[in-house]
Amino acid sequence: MRETETALRPPTAGEQEGHEGHQSVPEAPQAHEAYCAVERQLAILLRRSQAFSAGMGRKVHPELDPGAYGLLVRIDQSSPMRSSDLAAYLRVGRATISRQLKVLEELGLISRSPDPEDGRAHLLALTEEGHRRLHDARAARQGQLRTLLAAWPEEDVRQLAGMLERFNTLTEGMHP
């Protein structure tokens, strides 16, 4: 492995200090700086993304909880789906999902129908109103992204999307 590849890859379990008595291999300063920069930029992205999602939720419905926008997007992508599958995907408890779904249902944004494979379960789907409101909010969000990224070449936008997809794939199995 070339030196730059070694410096930019995460340390293996044996190289990390304090893991099962293994000696720590010193981390190159450039690698440390690179990981610090990623952590810093992710923190900014996550904070801004939360605020952005809260704003998008209010565009869907003024009474929508800030985290509910993501629920609507996932239901739209995967419907019909069980609430237990939604909870597992988001890594939250069933009680938390139940409370959030109850509000979405009361606002007329989702519907529940009996699961033909399991009479105890229900399947979630967006209502026509939910589809309309989510579509309008997503169109507004995509317009904002187009405005933000207008000066970027299309290839850079595609590269950003690809890098984010790669990162998100890495995090699928992570637990807090």
C-alpha positions in Angstrom: 0.0 0.0 0.0 1.3 3.4 -0.9 2.1 5.8 1.9 -0.8 8.2 1.1 -3.2 5.3 1.0 -2.0 4.2 4.4 -2.2 7.7 5.8 -5.8 8.2 4.7 -7.3 4.9 5.6 -8.9 4.3 9.1 -6.7 2.4 11.5 -7.3 -1.3 11.9 -8.3 -2.7 15.2 -4.8 -3.7 16.0 -3.5 -0.2 15.2 -5.9 1.6 17.5 -4.6 2.3 21.0 -6.0 0.4 23.8 -7.6 -2.4 21.8 -6.8 -5.8 23.3 -3.3 -4.8 24.3 -2.0 -4.1 20.8 0.5 -1.4 20.4 -0.7 1.8 18.7 0.9 2.7 15.4 1.4 6.5 15.3 -1.1 8.2 13.0 0.4 10.5 10.3 -0.4 14.1 11.0 -2.0 14.5 7.5 -4.3 11.6 8.2 -5.3 13.0 11.6 -6.1 16.4 9.9 -8.1 14.7 7.2 -10.3 12.8 9.7 -10.7 15.9 11.8 -11.8 17.8 8.7 -14.3 15.1 7.7 -15.7 15.1 11.3 -16.0 18.9 11.4 -17.7 19.0 8.0 -20.1 16.2 8.8 -21.1 18.0 12.0 -21.9 21.1 10.1 -23.8 19.2 7.5 -25.8 17.3 10.1 -26.7 20.4 12.0 -27.8 22.3 8.9 -29.6 19.2 7.5 -31.7 19.0 10.7 -32.7 22.6 10.4 -33.3 22.2 6.7 -35.5 19.1 7.4 -37.5 21.0 10.0 -38.2 23.7 7.5 -39.2 21.2 4.9 -41.5 19.6 7.4 -43.2 22.9 8.0 -43.6 23.3 4.2 -45.4 19.9 4.1 -47.7 20.9 7.1 -47.3 23.7 9.6 -48.0 21.3 12.5 -45.4 18.7 11.4 -42.7 17.6 13.8 -39.2 18.4 12.5 -38.3 14.8 12.2 -41.4 13.7 10.5 -40.3 14.9 7.0 -37.9 12.0 6.9 -40.6 9.6 7.8 -42.8 10.8 5.0 -39.9 10.5 2.5 -39.2 6.9 3.6 -42.8 5.9 3.5 -43.1 7.4 0.0 -40.0 5.4 -1.1 -41.0 2.1 0.4 -44.8 2.0 0.7 -46.6 0.0 1.5 -44.5 -0.8 4.6 -45.0 -1.8 8.2 -44.3 0.6 11.0 -41.9 -2.0 12.5 -39.8 -1.9 9.3 -39.8 1.9 9.4 -38.7 1.8 13.0 -35.9 -0.7 12.2 -34.7 1.4 9.2 -34.5 4.6 11.3 -33.2 2.7 14.4 -35.8 4.0 16.7 -38.2 2.2 19.0 -41.7 1.1 18.0 -43.3 3.4 20.6 -41.5 6.4 19.1 -42.6 5.5 15.6 -46.2 4.9 16.8 -46.4 8.4 18.3 -45.0 10.0 15.2 -47.2 8.0 12.8 -50.3 8.8 14.9 -49.7 12.5 14.2 -49.1 12.0 10.5 -52.3 10.0 10.3 -54.3 12.7 12.2 -52.9 15.3 9.8 -54.2 13.2 6.9 -50.8 12.6 5.4 -50.6 8.8 5.8 -53.1 6.0 5.9 -52.9 2.5 7.5 -54.4 -0.6 6.0 -54.4 -4.1 7.3 -51.5 -6.2 6.2 -52.9 -9.2 4.3 -49.9 -11.3 5.4 -50.3 -10.6 9.1 -53.7 -9.5 10.5 -52.0 -7.9 13.5 -49.9 -5.5 11.4 -50.8 -2.5 9.3 -49.2 -1.2 6.1 -48.4 2.5 5.8 -48.8 4.6 2.7 -49.1 8.3 1.9 -52.5 9.7 1.3 -53.2 11.7 -1.9 -52.8 14.8 0.3 -49.6 13.5 1.8 -48.2 12.8 -1.8 -49.2 16.3 -2.9 -47.7 18.1 0.1 -44.5 16.0 0.0 -44.1 16.5 -3.7 -44.4 20.2 -3.4 -41.9 20.4 -0.5 -39.4 18.1 -2.4 -39.7 20.3 -5.5 -38.9 23.3 -3.4 -35.9 21.5 -1.8 -34.6 20.4 -5.2 -34.9 24.0 -6.4 -32.8 25.2 -3.5 -30.2 22.6 -4.2 -30.1 23.6 -7.9 -29.6 27.2 -6.8 -26.9 26.3 -4.3 -25.0 24.1 -6.8 -25.7 26.1 -10.0 -22.1 27.2 -10.3 -20.8 23.6 -10.1 -20.2 21.5 -13.2 -22.7 18.7 -13.6 -19.9 16.2 -13.1 -19.1 17.7 -9.7 -22.8 17.3 -8.6 -22.8 13.7 -9.8 -19.5 13.1 -7.9 -21.0 14.6 -4.7 -24.0 12.4 -5.0 -21.8 9.3 -5.5 -19.6 10.1 -2.6 -22.6 10.7 -0.3 -24.0 7.4 -1.5 -20.8 5.6 -0.7 -20.6 7.2 2.7 -24.3 6.4 3.5 -23.7 2.8 2.4 -20.8 2.6 4.9 -23.1 3.8 7.7 -25.9 1.3 7.1 -24.7 -1.2 9.7 -23.6 1.4 12.3 -25.2 1.7 15.6 -24.9 4.8 17.9 
